[in-house]
């Protein structure tokens, strides 16, 4: 009896502690020690932001022969890169999918929002947007010796392409992201008064290519458009060609990041940090061809549009590595190397739309689900109390502890709660009830054999375990197989079902047993303990 009381006390203290752990105190602004983090909820249970990114394959198609399969590979590669970037930010669980709109390929990123923290939401969204779209472009360039009319025409052609996209109702920010990645000296902005931004001898007309000056010596092409806020959006394209041009070998292969393998930080003989870029074997062939032609000339390494180094070639280099030197601190060198490894992507992406989606459907379904569960459990509770009396009352307390223990495991291990998994949590209680009914019927059989309440309760444990284990073992095997072979989102469901079954076996065979043994010691009347017709 003393050991039984001690076990009851432990179960009571353990139940109180777990309840304080699982209760969502944060939602009510209450800080409780050891309450842990918030529950991880799937998109069907909360608000989320949806970011739509267009995958720009145009530049890639100019250099490579890309078919549909290659496109799919590039999109999947980009999705994995985006997933790693968001995961590194330690935001919330995100969902990343791809979509096709006509000839365009898009990547849809859905990031959950916290309903009680708008400041953290806005910060997370900005961090995610900055991380997702960022692209590092590594380029090797040689210096131009002169400018031709073709070079100046090429700058105007860029303005023509931009105007064409503006007339197709593309966003200015998307157009700028695309062209600033591939061409230098392109500026975007918004203004109430264009006279404060530039000067022009002619009338400035919207949706046309205009000639303007940003200073007395700097001439630009300007494309302007009035936005919905009655302000003026503008994009400027410099008329002046770049001093540098892409390094191209004798076979017209461009030396850029498509041959890139990895970046790392090394220290030279003077103990100064430098960034080592490793490329593949084909790059070594292109580099050797170029350095043979450019002996005693410069080859510049550009990351983004910033020239990081421009060494003079002394001899032909048969090597698959390049080194970026400069006045870097070890921390700056490590960050640049990490950025190059992380942000070099197979194709750039541009944010085309952003919208917030609420969870009214999920919230409504969850409310109905919980209401249905309470109604169902109340009816089952009344029926089983009438059928099994105090023994069922004790088992009901064990079932409440079962729910608390399941939620504690979900919260402790950061498992994702979905609307479907909550539905199955409620249904899993029926599995636990089924185990209790087997136990009660076994107790009735033993009482009919004129055993005492205590003996009958103790005997059922030995006799009913095999039947309970057999029925639940089938569920365990099925859920394990489906977890291994099913898709990612459904994996959580089968994993949680597996956990629920293990916990239900523990509550049925240990907690319910302790409660029933305790009540069988206190009661003498069999019909009060369990309703029985002899």
LUMTI-919324 format. One record per residue (C-alpha): residue in one letter; x, y, z. Coordinates in Angstrom, 2 decimals, decimal comma. Layout:
<marmars>
mise A; x X; y Y; z Z
...
</marmars>
This chain:
<marmars>
mise X; x 0,00; y 0,00; z 0,00
mise X; x 2,82; y 2,40; z 0,86
mise X; x 4,52; y 1,81; z -2,52
mise X; x 1,20; y 2,39; z -4,27
mise X; x 0,66; y 5,74; z -2,51
mise X; x 4,20; y 6,79; z -3,46
mise X; x 3,54; y 5,93; z -7,11
mise X; x 0,30; y 7,91; z -7,06
mise X; x 2,15; y 10,88; z -5,59
mise X; x 4,83; y 10,68; z -8,31
mise X; x 2,17; y 10,46; z -11,03
mise X; x 0,38; y 13,51; z -9,55
mise X; x 3,56; y 15,64; z -9,36
mise X; x 4,65; y 14,44; z -12,80
mise X; x 1,22; y 15,33; z -14,27
mise X; x 1,28; y 18,85; z -12,77
mise X; x 4,79; y 19,50; z -14,10
mise X; x 3,90; y 18,26; z -17,61
mise X; x 0,72; y 20,35; z -17,66
mise X; x 2,70; y 23,48; z -16,79
mise X; x 5,12; y 22,54; z -19,60
mise X; x 2,53; y 21,94; z -22,34
mise X; x 0,21; y 24,87; z -21,58
mise X; x 0,77; y 27,72; z -24,11
mise X; x 1,64; y 30,40; z -21,54
mise X; x 3,35; y 32,54; z -24,19
mise X; x 0,04; y 33,13; z -25,95
mise X; x -1,26; y 34,89; z -22,82
mise X; x 1,91; y 36,89; z -22,16
mise X; x 2,81; y 34,81; z -19,09
mise X; x 6,41; y 33,78; z -18,52
mise X; x 6,76; y 30,43; z -16,79
mise X; x 10,16; y 28,79; z -16,08
mise X; x 10,88; y 25,58; z -18,02
mise X; x 7,82; y 26,08; z -20,27
mise X; x 10,00; y 25,68; z -23,37
mise X; x 9,33; y 27,04; z -26,86
mise X; x 6,00; y 27,46; z -28,63
mise X; x 4,48; y 24,52; z -30,47
mise X; x 5,57; y 24,09; z -34,05
mise X; x 2,42; y 24,43; z -36,14
mise X; x 1,92; y 23,56; z -39,79
mise X; x 0,60; y 26,11; z -42,29
mise X; x -2,98; y 24,87; z -41,92
mise X; x -3,06; y 26,08; z -38,29
mise X; x -1,58; y 29,56; z -38,52
mise X; x -1,05; y 32,66; z -40,66
mise X; x 1,74; y 32,65; z -43,21
mise X; x 3,44; y 34,85; z -45,76
mise X; x 3,67; y 33,61; z -49,35
mise X; x 6,61; y 34,81; z -51,46
mise X; x 6,48; y 34,13; z -55,20
mise X; x 9,88; y 34,10; z -56,94
mise X; x 10,39; y 33,96; z -60,69
mise X; x 13,32; y 31,79; z -61,82
mise X; x 15,28; y 33,63; z -64,52
mise X; x 16,59; y 31,03; z -66,95
mise X; x 17,12; y 33,46; z -69,87
mise X; x 20,81; y 34,19; z -69,28
mise X; x 21,49; y 30,53; z -68,59
mise X; x 19,87; y 29,49; z -71,88
mise X; x 22,25; y 31,77; z -73,76
mise X; x 25,26; y 29,79; z -72,48
mise X; x 23,83; y 26,28; z -72,15
mise X; x 21,51; y 24,01; z -74,05
mise X; x 18,78; y 23,52; z -71,45
mise X; x 15,90; y 21,10; z -71,91
mise X; x 12,90; y 20,47; z -69,63
mise X; x 14,74; y 17,93; z -67,49
mise X; x 17,63; y 20,34; z -66,95
mise X; x 15,15; y 23,07; z -66,00
mise X; x 13,62; y 20,77; z -63,39
mise X; x 17,07; y 19,98; z -61,99
mise X; x 17,89; y 23,70; z -61,69
mise X; x 14,58; y 24,45; z -59,96
mise X; x 15,06; y 21,57; z -57,50
mise X; x 18,62; y 22,78; z -56,84
mise X; x 17,32; y 26,30; z -56,14
mise X; x 14,63; y 24,93; z -53,80
mise X; x 17,25; y 23,06; z -51,78
mise X; x 19,42; y 26,22; z -51,59
mise X; x 16,44; y 28,31; z -50,41
mise X; x 15,57; y 25,66; z -47,84
mise X; x 19,10; y 25,78; z -46,41
mise X; x 19,09; y 29,58; z -46,33
mise X; x 15,81; y 29,76; z -44,40
mise X; x 16,89; y 26,96; z -42,08
mise X; x 20,10; y 28,87; z -41,30
mise X; x 18,00; y 31,87; z -40,20
mise X; x 16,26; y 29,73; z -37,54
mise X; x 12,87; y 31,20; z -38,39
mise X; x 9,81; y 28,95; z -38,52
mise X; x 9,09; y 25,85; z -40,54
mise X; x 8,63; y 26,79; z -44,17
mise X; x 7,11; y 25,11; z -47,19
mise X; x 8,82; y 25,44; z -50,58
mise X; x 7,13; y 24,45; z -53,84
mise X; x 7,55; y 25,18; z -57,53
mise X; x 4,97; y 26,23; z -60,09
mise X; x 4,76; y 26,89; z -63,83
mise X; x 2,89; y 29,86; z -65,31
mise X; x 3,02; y 29,50; z -69,07
mise X; x 6,72; y 29,50; z -70,01
mise X; x 7,80; y 30,86; z -66,63
mise X; x 9,08; y 28,80; z -63,72
mise X; x 8,37; y 30,04; z -60,19
mise X; x 9,29; y 29,00; z -56,67
mise X; x 6,67; y 29,58; z -53,94
mise X; x 8,00; y 30,03; z -50,40
mise X; x 5,48; y 29,90; z -47,53
mise X; x 6,75; y 31,04; z -44,12
mise X; x 4,50; y 30,69; z -41,00
mise X; x 3,82; y 33,78; z -38,89
mise X; x 3,28; y 34,10; z -35,16
mise X; x -0,12; y 35,57; z -34,41
mise X; x 1,06; y 37,24; z -31,18
mise X; x 4,32; y 38,87; z -32,35
mise X; x 4,01; y 41,23; z -35,33
mise X; x 7,47; y 42,74; z -34,77
mise X; x 9,22; y 39,36; z -34,92
mise X; x 7,12; y 38,45; z -37,98
mise X; x 8,18; y 41,56; z -39,91
mise X; x 11,84; y 41,03; z -38,96
mise X; x 11,71; y 37,37; z -40,02
mise X; x 10,07; y 38,24; z -43,35
mise X; x 12,71; y 40,85; z -44,18
mise X; x 15,54; y 38,50; z -43,20
mise X; x 14,04; y 35,70; z -45,29
mise X; x 13,51; y 37,94; z -48,34
mise X; x 17,07; y 39,25; z -48,14
mise X; x 18,50; y 35,74; z -47,76
mise X; x 16,38; y 34,06; z -50,46
mise X; x 16,96; y 36,36; z -53,42
mise X; x 20,63; y 37,15; z -52,78
mise X; x 22,94; y 35,85; z -55,48
mise X; x 26,72; y 36,00; z -55,73
mise X; x 27,99; y 36,22; z -59,29
mise X; x 31,68; y 35,45; z -59,78
mise X; x 33,11; y 36,85; z -63,01
mise X; x 36,60; y 37,05; z -64,49
mise X; x 37,10; y 40,05; z -66,73
mise X; x 39,77; y 41,58; z -68,91
mise X; x 40,28; y 45,31; z -69,43
mise X; x 38,95; y 46,90; z -72,60
mise X; x 41,52; y 48,72; z -74,68
mise X; x 38,96; y 50,88; z -76,51
mise X; x 35,24; y 51,51; z -76,91
mise X; x 33,34; y 51,01; z -80,15
mise X; x 29,97; y 52,23; z -81,31
mise X; x 28,71; y 48,73; z -80,63
mise X; x 29,59; y 49,11; z -76,93
mise X; x 27,48; y 52,28; z -76,66
mise X; x 24,63; y 50,67; z -78,59
mise X; x 24,70; y 47,75; z -76,15
mise X; x 23,96; y 50,13; z -73,25
mise X; x 20,93; y 51,52; z -75,08
mise X; x 19,80; y 47,98; z -75,88
mise X; x 19,70; y 47,27; z -72,13
mise X; x 17,37; y 50,26; z -71,69
mise X; x 15,18; y 48,96; z -74,54
mise X; x 14,90; y 45,54; z -72,88
mise X; x 13,97; y 47,17; z -69,58
mise X; x 11,31; y 49,33; z -71,28
mise X; x 9,84; y 46,24; z -72,95
mise X; x 9,46; y 44,57; z -69,56
mise X; x 7,98; y 47,71; z -68,01
mise X; x 5,36; y 47,72; z -70,78
mise X; x 4,59; y 44,10; z -69,91
mise X; x 3,64; y 45,35; z -66,40
mise X; x 6,62; y 43,78; z -64,66
mise X; x 7,44; y 45,40; z -61,30
mise X; x 10,28; y 47,92; z -61,29
mise X; x 11,93; y 46,12; z -58,38
mise X; x 11,85; y 42,78; z -60,26
mise X; x 13,28; y 44,36; z -63,43
mise X; x 16,04; y 46,10; z -61,49
mise X; x 16,95; y 42,87; z -59,64
mise X; x 17,25; y 41,05; z -62,94
mise X; x 19,30; y 43,62; z -64,86
mise X; x 21,49; y 44,83; z -61,98
mise X; x 22,60; y 41,21; z -61,56
mise X; x 23,73; y 40,91; z -65,17
mise X; x 24,78; y 44,48; z -66,01
mise X; x 26,54; y 47,20; z -64,05
mise X; x 25,62; y 50,86; z -63,49
mise X; x 21,84; y 50,43; z -63,28
mise X; x 19,95; y 52,43; z -60,63
mise X; x 16,37; y 52,17; z -59,34
mise X; x 14,48; y 54,67; z -57,22
mise X; x 11,27; y 56,49; z -56,33
mise X; x 10,72; y 60,25; z -56,07
mise X; x 8,05; y 62,93; z -55,69
mise X; x 10,10; y 65,44; z -57,66
mise X; x 12,22; y 64,18; z -60,54
mise X; x 13,97; y 67,55; z -60,79
mise X; x 15,75; y 66,70; z -57,53
mise X; x 17,11; y 63,51; z -59,05
mise X; x 18,32; y 64,50; z -62,53
mise X; x 18,29; y 67,23; z -65,15
mise X; x 17,16; y 67,00; z -68,76
mise X; x 17,01; y 69,33; z -71,72
mise X; x 13,87; y 67,65; z -73,08
mise X; x 10,46; y 66,79; z -71,63
mise X; x 10,54; y 63,56; z -69,62
mise X; x 7,84; y 61,16; z -70,76
mise X; x 6,67; y 58,05; z -68,90
mise X; x 7,12; y 54,60; z -70,44
mise X; x 9,74; y 55,86; z -72,89
mise X; x 13,52; y 55,97; z -73,02
mise X; x 14,66; y 59,46; z -71,96
mise X; x 18,13; y 60,99; z -71,92
mise X; x 19,04; y 62,59; z -68,57
mise X; x 22,03; y 63,72; z -66,54
mise X; x 22,67; y 62,78; z -62,93
mise X; x 25,64; y 65,16; z -62,86
mise X; x 27,40; y 67,53; z -65,25
mise X; x 29,47; y 64,72; z -66,75
mise X; x 27,32; y 61,61; z -66,30
mise X; x 24,64; y 60,76; z -68,90
mise X; x 22,00; y 58,08; z -68,45
mise X; x 19,00; y 56,50; z -70,11
mise X; x 15,93; y 56,92; z -67,90
mise X; x 12,67; y 54,92; z -67,85
mise X; x 9,97; y 56,38; z -65,56
mise X; x 6,46; y 55,38; z -64,56
mise X; x 3,88; y 56,77; z -62,12
mise X; x 2,99; y 54,23; z -59,41
mise X; x -0,25; y 53,74; z -57,47
mise X; x 0,96; y 56,13; z -54,72
mise X; x 1,19; y 58,96; z -57,30
mise X; x 4,98; y 58,89; z -57,02
mise X; x 7,46; y 58,35; z -59,85
mise X; x 9,38; y 55,07; z -60,19
mise X; x 12,56; y 55,33; z -62,25
mise X; x 15,33; y 53,11; z -63,58
mise X; x 18,58; y 54,66; z -64,87
mise X; x 20,98; y 52,90; z -67,25
mise X; x 24,39; y 54,54; z -67,67
mise X; x 25,34; y 55,36; z -71,25
mise X; x 29,01; y 54,72; z -70,49
mise X; x 30,25; y 51,18; z -71,21
mise X; x 32,25; y 49,34; z -68,57
mise X; x 36,05; y 49,43; z -68,57
mise X; x 35,97; y 45,65; z -68,20
mise X; x 34,54; y 42,92; z -70,38
mise X; x 33,93; y 39,23; z -69,80
mise X; x 37,06; y 37,11; z -70,22
mise X; x 36,45; y 34,80; z -73,21
mise X; x 38,85; y 32,16; z -74,51
mise X; x 39,54; y 31,22; z -78,13
mise X; x 36,54; y 28,87; z -78,13
mise X; x 34,22; y 31,65; z -76,90
mise X; x 33,87; y 30,13; z -73,45
mise X; x 33,24; y 32,72; z -70,70
mise X; x 35,22; y 32,40; z -67,50
mise X; x 32,56; y 32,62; z -64,77
mise X; x 31,00; y 30,75; z -61,84
mise X; x 29,44; y 27,91; z -63,85
mise X; x 32,76; y 26,09; z -63,38
mise X; x 32,86; y 26,93; z -59,65
mise X; x 33,28; y 24,12; z -57,08
mise X; x 33,98; y 25,69; z -53,68
mise X; x 35,61; y 28,55; z -51,78
mise X; x 37,79; y 28,45; z -48,66
mise X; x 40,02; y 30,73; z -46,57
mise X; x 43,78; y 30,20; z -46,75
mise X; x 46,70; y 32,09; z -45,19
mise X; x 49,68; y 33,18; z -47,26
mise X; x 53,35; y 33,26; z -46,20
mise X; x 52,79; y 36,63; z -44,51
mise X; x 49,96; y 35,10; z -42,44
mise X; x 47,41; y 37,24; z -44,29
mise X; x 44,00; y 35,67; z -45,07
mise X; x 42,98; y 35,18; z -48,69
mise X; x 40,06; y 33,47; z -50,39
mise X; x 40,85; y 30,45; z -52,53
mise X; x 38,38; y 29,59; z -55,30
mise X; x 38,43; y 26,02; z -56,61
mise X; x 37,04; y 25,26; z -60,08
mise X; x 36,65; y 22,13; z -62,18
mise X; x 39,00; y 20,72; z -64,85
mise X; x 37,27; y 22,47; z -67,76
mise X; x 37,86; y 25,82; z -66,05
mise X; x 41,60; y 25,04; z -65,89
mise X; x 41,57; y 24,55; z -69,67
mise X; x 39,76; y 27,86; z -70,25
mise X; x 42,00; y 29,69; z -67,75
mise X; x 45,17; y 28,39; z -69,44
mise X; x 43,92; y 29,59; z -72,84
mise X; x 43,11; y 33,02; z -71,43
mise X; x 46,33; y 33,56; z -69,47
mise X; x 48,33; y 32,54; z -72,54
mise X; x 46,67; y 35,39; z -74,48
mise X; x 46,75; y 37,93; z -71,63
mise X; x 50,40; y 37,67; z -70,52
mise X; x 51,45; y 41,05; z -68,99
mise X; x 47,81; y 42,14; z -68,85
mise X; x 45,30; y 42,21; z -66,02
mise X; x 42,58; y 39,68; z -65,22
mise X; x 40,09; y 41,04; z -62,67
mise X; x 37,96; y 38,96; z -60,32
mise X; x 34,52; y 40,48; z -59,73
mise X; x 32,15; y 39,26; z -57,01
mise X; x 28,78; y 40,91; z -57,59
mise X; x 29,85; y 44,13; z -59,37
mise X; x 32,75; y 44,80; z -57,02
mise X; x 36,27; y 44,23; z -58,36
mise X; x 38,14; y 42,46; z -55,57
mise X; x 41,48; y 41,94; z -57,26
mise X; x 43,07; y 42,54; z -60,69
mise X; x 46,47; y 40,81; z -60,85
mise X; x 48,80; y 41,03; z -63,84
mise X; x 49,33; y 37,72; z -65,64
mise X; x 53,06; y 36,89; z -65,75
mise X; x 52,88; y 33,54; z -67,51
mise X; x 50,43; y 30,91; z -68,74
mise X; x 48,69; y 29,30; z -65,74
mise X; x 47,68; y 25,65; z -65,93
mise X; x 45,72; y 25,58; z -62,70
mise X; x 42,15; y 25,11; z -61,47
mise X; x 42,37; y 27,56; z -58,58
mise X; x 42,16; y 31,34; z -58,20
mise X; x 43,03; y 33,46; z -55,17
mise X; x 41,34; y 36,67; z -54,02
mise X; x 43,74; y 38,82; z -52,04
mise X; x 43,14; y 42,08; z -50,22
mise X; x 43,16; y 43,81; z -46,87
mise X; x 40,85; y 41,25; z -45,27
mise X; x 40,62; y 40,43; z -41,59
mise X; x 40,18; y 36,68; z -40,90
mise X; x 36,52; y 37,34; z -40,04
mise X; x 35,89; y 39,30; z -43,27
mise X; x 37,64; y 36,65; z -45,35
mise X; x 35,59; y 33,89; z -43,72
mise X; x 32,34; y 35,78; z -44,37
mise X; x 33,19; y 36,46; z -48,03
mise X; x 34,15; y 32,81; z -48,55
mise X; x 30,93; y 31,65; z -46,89
mise X; x 28,86; y 34,08; z -49,00
mise X; x 30,47; y 32,79; z -52,20
mise X; x 29,77; y 29,16; z -51,22
mise X; x 26,19; y 29,94; z -50,19
mise X; x 25,04; y 32,49; z -52,75
mise X; x 26,42; y 31,10; z -56,02
mise X; x 23,28; y 29,68; z -57,62
mise X; x 22,51; y 28,08; z -60,99
mise X; x 19,99; y 30,82; z -61,90
mise X; x 18,88; y 34,06; z -60,25
mise X; x 15,39; y 34,51; z -58,80
mise X; x 13,29; y 37,65; z -58,41
mise X; x 10,43; y 38,35; z -56,01
mise X; x 7,29; y 38,95; z -58,11
mise X; x 4,56; y 38,93; z -55,46
mise X; x 4,07; y 38,82; z -51,72
mise X; x 0,85; y 38,12; z -49,86
mise X; x -0,27; y 37,23; z -46,36
mise X; x -2,68; y 34,32; z -46,02
mise X; x -4,71; y 33,77; z -42,86
mise X; x -5,63; y 30,44; z -41,30
mise X; x -9,37; y 30,97; z -40,95
mise X; x -10,17; y 27,64; z -42,60
mise X; x -7,71; y 25,80; z -40,33
mise X; x -8,85; y 27,70; z -37,22
mise X; x -12,52; y 27,02; z -38,01
mise X; x -11,81; y 23,33; z -38,65
mise X; x -9,80; y 23,08; z -35,43
mise X; x -12,60; y 24,70; z -33,40
mise X; x -15,14; y 22,28; z -34,86
mise X; x -12,75; y 19,39; z -34,29
mise X; x -12,27; y 20,24; z -30,62
mise X; x -16,00; y 20,85; z -30,11
mise X; x -16,80; y 17,50; z -31,74
mise X; x -14,19; y 15,79; z -29,54
mise X; x -15,58; y 17,25; z -26,32
mise X; x -19,12; y 16,25; z -27,33
mise X; x -18,01; y 12,76; z -28,31
mise X; x -15,85; y 12,28; z -25,22
mise X; x -18,66; y 13,46; z -22,91
mise X; x -21,10; y 10,93; z -24,39
mise X; x -18,52; y 8,13; z -24,23
mise X; x -17,58; y 9,16; z -20,69
mise X; x -21,22; y 9,04; z -19,48
mise X; x -21,81; y 5,67; z -21,16
mise X; x -18,64; y 4,06; z -19,80
mise X; x -19,10; y 5,47; z -16,28
mise X; x -22,55; y 3,86; z -16,31
mise X; x -21,02; y 0,59; z -17,62
mise X; x -17,79; y 0,44; z -15,57
mise X; x -18,33; y 2,88; z -12,68
mise X; x -15,29; y 4,09; z -10,73
mise X; x -12,85; y 1,93; z -12,67
mise X; x -13,64; y 3,96; z -15,81
mise X; x -13,38; y 7,23; z -13,85
mise X; x -9,83; y 6,28; z -12,84
mise X; x -9,01; y 5,29; z -16,41
mise X; x -10,34; y 8,65; z -17,67
mise X; x -7,78; y 10,43; z -15,48
mise X; x -5,12; y 8,19; z -17,03
mise X; x -6,38; y 9,19; z -20,49
mise X; x -6,02; y 12,88; z -19,59
mise X; x -2,45; y 12,14; z -18,55
mise X; x -2,02; y 10,36; z -21,89
mise X; x -3,00; y 13,55; z -23,78
mise X; x -0,70; y 15,66; z -21,58
mise X; x 2,21; y 13,24; z -22,13
mise X; x 1,67; y 13,22; z -25,93
mise X; x 1,70; y 17,03; z -26,11
mise X; x 4,81; y 17,11; z -23,90
mise X; x 6,65; y 14,80; z -26,31
mise X; x 5,46; y 16,86; z -29,30
mise X; x 6,69; y 20,09; z -27,70
mise X; x 9,94; y 18,67; z -26,31
mise X; x 11,13; y 17,20; z -29,62
mise X; x 9,76; y 20,02; z -31,79
mise X; x 7,37; y 17,81; z -33,79
mise X; x 5,09; y 19,68; z -36,18
mise X; x 1,39; y 19,76; z -35,35
mise X; x -0,97; y 19,69; z -38,31
mise X; x -4,75; y 19,72; z -38,42
mise X; x -4,67; y 16,06; z -39,49
mise X; x -2,30; y 15,04; z -36,70
mise X; x -4,55; y 16,69; z -34,08
mise X; x -7,50; y 14,80; z -35,55
mise X; x -5,56; y 11,58; z -35,21
mise X; x -4,55; y 12,47; z -31,66
mise X; x -8,22; y 12,67; z -30,80
mise X; x -8,95; y 9,39; z -32,60
mise X; x -6,00; y 7,72; z -30,89
mise X; x -7,80; y 8,21; z -27,57
mise X; x -10,30; y 5,66; z -28,87
mise X; x -7,43; y 3,17; z -29,26
mise X; x -6,54; y 3,83; z -25,62
mise X; x -10,20; y 3,42; z -24,59
mise X; x -10,30; y 0,11; z -26,44
mise X; x -7,36; y -1,12; z -24,36
mise X; x -9,16; y -0,09; z -21,15
mise X; x -12,36; y -1,92; z -22,16
mise X; x -10,32; y -5,11; z -22,69
mise X; x -8,90; y -4,66; z -19,21
mise X; x -12,33; y -4,09; z -17,61
mise X; x -13,80; y -7,18; z -19,25
mise X; x -10,86; y -9,25; z -17,99
mise X; x -11,50; y -7,93; z -14,47
mise X; x -15,17; y -8,94; z -14,74
mise X; x -14,17; y -12,46; z -15,73
mise X; x -11,89; y -12,77; z -12,70
mise X; x -14,53; y -11,39; z -10,33
mise X; x -17,03; y -13,93; z -11,64
mise X; x -14,52; y -16,59; z -10,57
mise X; x -14,95; y -15,27; z -7,00
mise X; x -11,56; y -13,57; z -6,86
mise X; x -11,19; y -10,42; z -4,75
mise X; x -11,12; y -6,98; z -6,38
mise X; x -7,40; y -6,62; z -5,74
mise X; x -6,57; y -10,08; z -7,11
mise X; x -8,83; y -9,61; z -10,12
mise X; x -7,22; y -6,26; z -10,93
mise X; x -3,74; y -7,73; z -10,58
mise X; x -4,53; y -10,80; z -12,71
mise X; x -5,98; y -8,79; z -15,64
mise X; x -2,62; y -7,19; z -16,21
mise X; x -1,00; y -10,53; z -16,97
mise X; x -3,85; y -11,88; z -19,09
mise X; x -4,83; y -8,81; z -21,13
mise X; x -1,33; y -7,63; z -22,04
mise X; x -0,89; y -10,06; z -24,95
mise X; x -4,23; y -9,08; z -26,57
mise X; x -3,55; y -5,34; z -26,16
mise X; x 0,01; y -5,69; z -27,46
mise X; x -1,07; y -7,72; z -30,52
mise X; x -3,64; y -5,13; z -31,62
mise X; x -1,26; y -2,19; z -31,15
mise X; x 1,76; y -3,96; z -32,64
mise X; x -0,02; y -4,04; z -36,03
mise X; x -0,46; y -0,26; z -35,87
mise X; x 3,21; y 0,17; z -34,97
mise X; x 4,41; y -1,85; z -37,96
mise X; x 2,07; y -0,07; z -40,41
mise X; x 3,00; y 3,42; z -39,18
mise X; x 6,73; y 2,60; z -39,30
mise X; x 6,52; y 1,32; z -42,90
mise X; x 4,49; y 4,33; z -44,05
mise X; x 6,91; y 6,69; z -42,28
mise X; x 9,83; y 5,21; z -44,23
mise X; x 8,20; y 5,28; z -47,67
mise X; x 5,78; y 8,23; z -47,53
mise X; x 6,33; y 11,87; z -48,59
mise X; x 7,74; y 14,41; z -46,14
mise X; x 4,57; y 16,13; z -44,95
mise X; x 2,79; y 12,86; z -44,22
mise X; x 5,88; y 11,44; z -42,46
mise X; x 5,08; y 13,61; z -39,42
mise X; x 1,64; y 12,07; z -39,19
mise X; x 2,91; y 8,48; z -39,12
mise X; x 5,73; y 9,32; z -36,73
mise X; x 3,30; y 10,92; z -34,30
mise X; x 0,91; y 7,98; z -34,58
mise X; x 3,80; y 5,69; z -33,64
mise X; x 4,55; y 7,84; z -30,59
mise X; x 0,89; y 7,95; z -29,59
mise X; x 0,61; y 4,17; z -29,58
mise X; x 3,71; y 3,76; z -27,40
mise X; x 2,40; y 6,34; z -24,92
mise X; x -1,11; y 4,82; z -24,89
mise X; x 0,39; y 1,41; z -24,03
mise X; x 2,34; y 3,02; z -21,18
mise X; x -0,70; y 4,85; z -19,74
mise X; x -2,98; y 1,81; z -20,10
mise X; x -0,57; y -0,77; z -18,65
mise X; x 1,08; y 1,34; z -15,94
mise X; x -0,86; y 4,49; z -14,95
mise X; x -4,32; y 2,90; z -15,27
mise X; x -3,04; y -0,14; z -13,36
mise X; x -1,78; y 2,01; z -10,47
mise X; x -5,08; y 3,89; z -10,26
mise X; x -7,18; y 0,71; z -10,42
mise X; x -5,10; y -1,13; z -7,85
mise X; x -5,40; y 1,84; z -5,50
mise X; x -9,20; y 2,13; z -5,87
mise X; x -9,62; y -1,67; z -5,54
mise X; x -7,91; y -1,49; z -2,15
mise X; x -10,26; y 1,26; z -0,94
mise X; x -13,52; y -0,24; z -2,18
mise X; x -15,32; y -3,34; z -1,01
mise X; x -18,38; y -3,12; z -3,24
mise X; x -17,77; y -4,71; z -6,63
mise X; x -20,63; y -2,82; z -8,32
mise X; x -19,19; y 0,51; z -7,22
mise X; x -15,81; y -0,49; z -8,62
mise X; x -17,16; y -2,00; z -11,84
mise X; x -20,79; y -2,63; z -12,66
mise X; x -21,28; y -6,36; z -12,68
mise X; x -24,16; y -8,80; z -13,03
mise X; x -23,19; y -12,16; z -11,53
</marmars>
